[in-house]
Amino acid sequence: MDSCSSEQRTARPVRRRSEHGTTFTTFDIDAETQRKLQAFAERYQLTMAELRLVVVLREGTGLKAAARRIGVGYETVRTQVKSVFMKTGTKRQAEIISFLADFKPE
C-alpha cells in the first residue's frame, strides 16, 4: 500500500459548529500527515485555501465535487487550482497529487 492511500484514510471530514452556530467542515488529519502538508504548503507558499483544495483533490474528486465538499463556488476552486499549478510547477490535478505523495519534508 502506498503512503498516499494511508494518508487519504486519515483525512476524514468532520462537521463542526462554531460558537456562533455556523456549521463548517474540517479534516481530522494525523500528526505526521499534518506536518507533511504544512511543510508542502510552506515550501510552495500555498494559502490555507489552496492547501485545503489539495487535501480534497487527493481523494480523487474533480473540481466540481471539491467545490461542493469545501463549500465554495466552482470558479473559486478553478482559481485556486490554477494558483497551485503555478506555485508547484504542475499542469494537471494528478500531477499535484503525485507531487504531494512524493514530497519529503526536510
FIBA-292681 format. One record per residue: residue number from 1; x, y, z of N, C-alpha, C in turn. Coordinates in steps of 0.1 Angstrom, whole numbers, plus 5000, padded with zeros to 4 digits. Example, Ala and Ser with C-alpha at 12.3 -4.5 7.8 and 13.67 -1.06 7.14 Angstrom:
<rs>
<1; <5132; 4943; 5078>; <5123; 4955; 5078>; <5132; 4967; 5078>>,
<2; <5128; 4978; 5071>; <5137; 4989; 5071>; <5129; 5000; 5079>>,
</rs>
This chain:
<rs>
<1; <5008; 4988; 5000>; <5000; 5000; 5000>; <5009; 5012; 5000>>,
<2; <5006; 5022; 4991>; <5014; 5034; 4991>; <5010; 5044; 5002>>,
<3; <5019; 5054; 5004>; <5017; 5063; 5015>; <5005; 5073; 5013>>,
<4; <5002; 5076; 5001>; <4991; 5084; 4998>; <4978; 5078; 5002>>,
<5; <4976; 5065; 4999>; <4964; 5058; 5003>; <4963; 5058; 5018>>,
<6; <4973; 5056; 5026>; <4973; 5057; 5040>; <4969; 5071; 5045>>,
<7; <4975; 5081; 5039>; <4971; 5095; 5042>; <4957; 5098; 5039>>,
<8; <4952; 5093; 5028>; <4938; 5096; 5024>; <4928; 5091; 5035>>,
<9; <4931; 5079; 5040>; <4922; 5074; 5051>; <4922; 5082; 5063>>,
<10; <4933; 5089; 5066>; <4934; 5097; 5078>; <4928; 5111; 5077>>,
<11; <4925; 5115; 5065>; <4919; 5129; 5063>; <4904; 5128; 5062>>,
<12; <4898; 5125; 5073>; <4883; 5123; 5074>; <4877; 5137; 5076>>,
<13; <4866; 5140; 5068>; <4859; 5153; 5070>; <4851; 5152; 5083>>,
<14; <4851; 5163; 5091>; <4843; 5163; 5103>; <4835; 5176; 5103>>,
<15; <4822; 5175; 5105>; <4813; 5186; 5105>; <4814; 5192; 5119>>,
<16; <4816; 5205; 5120>; <4817; 5212; 5133>; <4808; 5224; 5133>>,
<17; <4805; 5229; 5145>; <4797; 5241; 5147>; <4805; 5251; 5155>>,
<18; <4806; 5263; 5150>; <4813; 5273; 5157>; <4805; 5278; 5169>>,
<19; <4811; 5287; 5177>; <4804; 5292; 5189>; <4793; 5301; 5184>>,
<20; <4793; 5306; 5171>; <4783; 5315; 5166>; <4772; 5307; 5159>>,
<21; <4773; 5293; 5159>; <4763; 5285; 5153>; <4765; 5282; 5138>>,
<22; <4776; 5286; 5132>; <4779; 5283; 5119>; <4785; 5269; 5118>>,
<23; <4780; 5261; 5108>; <4785; 5248; 5106>; <4795; 5248; 5095>>,
<24; <4806; 5241; 5097>; <4817; 5241; 5088>; <4824; 5227; 5088>>,
<25; <4831; 5224; 5078>; <4838; 5211; 5077>; <4853; 5213; 5079>>,
<26; <4859; 5204; 5088>; <4873; 5204; 5090>; <4877; 5190; 5086>>,
<27; <4890; 5188; 5086>; <4896; 5174; 5083>; <4904; 5170; 5095>>,
<28; <4901; 5158; 5100>; <4909; 5151; 5110>; <4921; 5145; 5103>>,
<29; <4933; 5150; 5106>; <4945; 5145; 5099>; <4955; 5141; 5110>>,
<30; <4961; 5130; 5108>; <4971; 5125; 5118>; <4983; 5135; 5118>>,
<31; <4990; 5135; 5129>; <5001; 5145; 5131>; <5012; 5144; 5120>>,
<32; <5016; 5132; 5116>; <5026; 5130; 5105>; <5021; 5137; 5092>>,
<33; <5009; 5134; 5088>; <5004; 5139; 5076>; <5002; 5154; 5077>>,
<34; <4998; 5159; 5089>; <4997; 5173; 5091>; <5010; 5180; 5089>>,
<35; <5021; 5175; 5095>; <5035; 5180; 5093>; <5039; 5181; 5078>>,
<36; <5036; 5170; 5071>; <5039; 5169; 5057>; <5031; 5180; 5049>>,
<37; <5019; 5181; 5052>; <5010; 5191; 5045>; <5015; 5205; 5048>>,
<38; <5018; 5208; 5060>; <5023; 5221; 5064>; <5037; 5224; 5057>>,
<39; <5046; 5214; 5057>; <5059; 5216; 5050>; <5056; 5219; 5035>>,
<40; <5047; 5211; 5029>; <5044; 5213; 5015>; <5039; 5227; 5012>>,
<41; <5029; 5231; 5021>; <5024; 5245; 5019>; <5034; 5255; 5021>>,
<42; <5043; 5254; 5031>; <5053; 5264; 5033>; <5063; 5264; 5021>>,
<43; <5067; 5252; 5016>; <5077; 5251; 5006>; <5072; 5258; 4993>>,
<44; <5059; 5256; 4990>; <5053; 5262; 4978>; <5045; 5274; 4980>>,
<45; <5045; 5279; 4992>; <5038; 5292; 4996>; <5023; 5291; 4992>>,
<46; <5017; 5280; 4996>; <5003; 5278; 4993>; <4995; 5285; 5005>>,
<47; <4984; 5291; 5001>; <4975; 5296; 5011>; <4967; 5284; 5018>>,
<48; <4961; 5287; 5029>; <4953; 5277; 5035>; <4942; 5272; 5026>>,
<49; <4936; 5280; 5019>; <4925; 5276; 5009>; <4931; 5267; 4998>>,
<50; <4942; 5270; 4993>; <4949; 5262; 4983>; <4952; 5248; 4989>>,
<51; <4958; 5248; 5001>; <4961; 5236; 5007>; <4949; 5227; 5010>>,
<52; <4938; 5233; 5014>; <4926; 5226; 5017>; <4921; 5220; 5004>>,
<53; <4922; 5227; 4993>; <4918; 5221; 4980>; <4927; 5209; 4976>>,
<54; <4940; 5210; 4978>; <4949; 5199; 4976>; <4945; 5187; 4984>>,
<55; <4941; 5189; 4997>; <4937; 5178; 5005>; <4925; 5171; 4999>>,
<56; <4915; 5179; 4995>; <4903; 5173; 4989>; <4906; 5167; 4976>>,
<57; <4914; 5173; 4967>; <4917; 5167; 4954>; <4925; 5154; 4955>>,
<58; <4932; 5152; 4965>; <4940; 5139; 4966>; <4931; 5127; 4969>>,
<59; <4918; 5130; 4972>; <4908; 5119; 4974>; <4903; 5115; 4960>>,
<60; <4907; 5121; 4949>; <4903; 5117; 4936>; <4891; 5125; 4931>>,
<61; <4886; 5135; 4938>; <4875; 5142; 4933>; <4878; 5152; 4923>>,
<62; <4869; 5156; 4914>; <4870; 5166; 4904>; <4868; 5180; 4911>>,
<63; <4870; 5190; 4903>; <4868; 5204; 4908>; <4854; 5207; 4913>>,
<64; <4844; 5202; 4906>; <4830; 5205; 4910>; <4827; 5198; 4923>>,
<65; <4831; 5186; 4924>; <4829; 5179; 4937>; <4837; 5185; 4948>>,
<66; <4849; 5189; 4945>; <4857; 5196; 4955>; <4851; 5209; 4960>>,
<67; <4845; 5217; 4951>; <4838; 5229; 4954>; <4827; 5226; 4963>>,
<68; <4819; 5216; 4960>; <4807; 5213; 4969>; <4812; 5208; 4983>>,
<69; <4823; 5200; 4983>; <4828; 5195; 4995>; <4833; 5206; 5004>>,
<70; <4840; 5215; 4998>; <4846; 5226; 5006>; <4836; 5237; 5010>>,
<71; <4826; 5238; 5001>; <4815; 5248; 5004>; <4818; 5262; 4997>>,
<72; <4825; 5261; 4986>; <4828; 5273; 4978>; <4823; 5271; 4964>>,
<73; <4824; 5282; 4956>; <4819; 5281; 4942>; <4830; 5274; 4933>>,
<74; <4825; 5269; 4922>; <4833; 5262; 4912>; <4844; 5271; 4907>>,
<75; <4841; 5284; 4904>; <4851; 5293; 4899>; <4861; 5296; 4909>>,
<76; <4858; 5296; 4922>; <4868; 5298; 4933>; <4878; 5286; 4932>>,
<77; <4874; 5274; 4931>; <4883; 5263; 4931>; <4891; 5263; 4918>>,
<78; <4885; 5267; 4907>; <4893; 5268; 4895>; <4904; 5278; 4896>>,
<79; <4901; 5289; 4903>; <4912; 5299; 4905>; <4922; 5294; 4914>>,
<80; <4918; 5287; 4925>; <4928; 5281; 4934>; <4937; 5271; 4928>>,
<81; <4931; 5262; 4920>; <4939; 5251; 4914>; <4949; 5257; 4904>>,
<82; <4945; 5268; 4897>; <4954; 5274; 4888>; <4966; 5280; 4895>>,
<83; <4963; 5286; 4907>; <4974; 5291; 4915>; <4983; 5280; 4920>>,
<84; <4977; 5269; 4924>; <4985; 5257; 4929>; <4994; 5252; 4917>>,
<85; <4988; 5252; 4905>; <4996; 5248; 4894>; <5008; 5257; 4892>>,
<86; <5006; 5270; 4893>; <5017; 5279; 4891>; <5027; 5278; 4902>>,
<87; <5023; 5277; 4914>; <5032; 5277; 4925>; <5041; 5264; 4926>>,
<88; <5035; 5253; 4921>; <5042; 5240; 4922>; <5048; 5236; 4909>>,
<89; <5045; 5243; 4898>; <5051; 5240; 4885>; <5044; 5228; 4879>>,
<90; <5032; 5225; 4883>; <5025; 5213; 4877>; <5014; 5219; 4867>>,
<91; <5008; 5209; 4860>; <4999; 5213; 4850>; <4985; 5206; 4851>>,
<92; <4985; 5195; 4859>; <4973; 5187; 4860>; <4971; 5183; 4874>>,
<93; <4958; 5180; 4878>; <4955; 5177; 4891>; <4962; 5164; 4896>>,
<94; <4963; 5154; 4887>; <4970; 5142; 4890>; <4985; 5144; 4894>>,
<95; <4991; 5154; 4887>; <5005; 5158; 4890>; <5006; 5163; 4904>>,
<96; <4997; 5172; 4908>; <4997; 5178; 4921>; <4997; 5166; 4931>>,
<97; <4988; 5157; 4930>; <4986; 5146; 4939>; <4999; 5137; 4940>>,
<98; <5004; 5134; 4928>; <5017; 5127; 4928>; <5028; 5134; 4934>>,
<99; <5029; 5147; 4931>; <5039; 5156; 4937>; <5038; 5156; 4952>>,
<100; <5026; 5157; 4957>; <5024; 5157; 4972>; <5028; 5143; 4978>>,
<101; <5024; 5133; 4971>; <5027; 5119; 4976>; <5042; 5117; 4977>>,
<102; <5049; 5122; 4967>; <5064; 5120; 4967>; <5071; 5130; 4975>>,
<103; <5065; 5141; 4980>; <5071; 5151; 4988>; <5077; 5146; 5001>>,
<104; <5089; 5150; 5003>; <5096; 5146; 5016>; <5100; 5159; 5023>>,
<105; <5094; 5162; 5035>; <5097; 5174; 5042>; <5112; 5173; 5047>>,
<106; <5118; 5184; 5047>; <5133; 5185; 5050>; <5135; 5185; 5065>>,
</rs>
